[in-house]
Each structure stands twice: as structure tokens, then as C-alpha cells.
Amino acid sequence: MNNPQIYDQSGEMIASYNWASGWTSVPTSAENAGYHMLTFAYYDAYCNAREAMKAGNISNVTAVLEHYLILKPK
């Protein structure tokens, strides 16, 4: 028995159905690329902020977070 699947205009599967679990969304390759890009950006920001924290430079931690996360100071 085949499970129903839904495809977008470019032919990528975006959803599938399984009798045991119901509908499941399937990320496209563009969504996966965006997810990985954001993951690496947050990890890079974390590593830089962690190094600044280890060095005891709190003002640099704020600068790192503002750079990566675009925080607006109050």
C-alpha cells in the first residue's frame, strides 16, 4: 500500500501521510539550507560570545550578540 504524498511546483515532496502517524511535513532543500545557515550562524555567535565570556569581557559579549542577533540596545 502506497502512502499519499504531496509535491510542490518544483517536484519536491513537502508532505506525506502514514496511517500510524498521520500527516508529516517534509522540508524542502531550500528550507534545509536555510535551517543549516541559521544553525551555523547561531553556533558561530555562541562560540564568539563564549570566548568573550571566558575572557571576562562582558561588553564584548554584548557587542557579539548585537552583531549576530541584531539586538537593539535600550
Summary of the structure (lengths in Angstrom):
residues: 74
radius of gyration: 20.2
end to end distance: 58.8
largest distance: 61.0
contacts: 145
relative contact order: 0.10
helix: 51%
strand: 18%
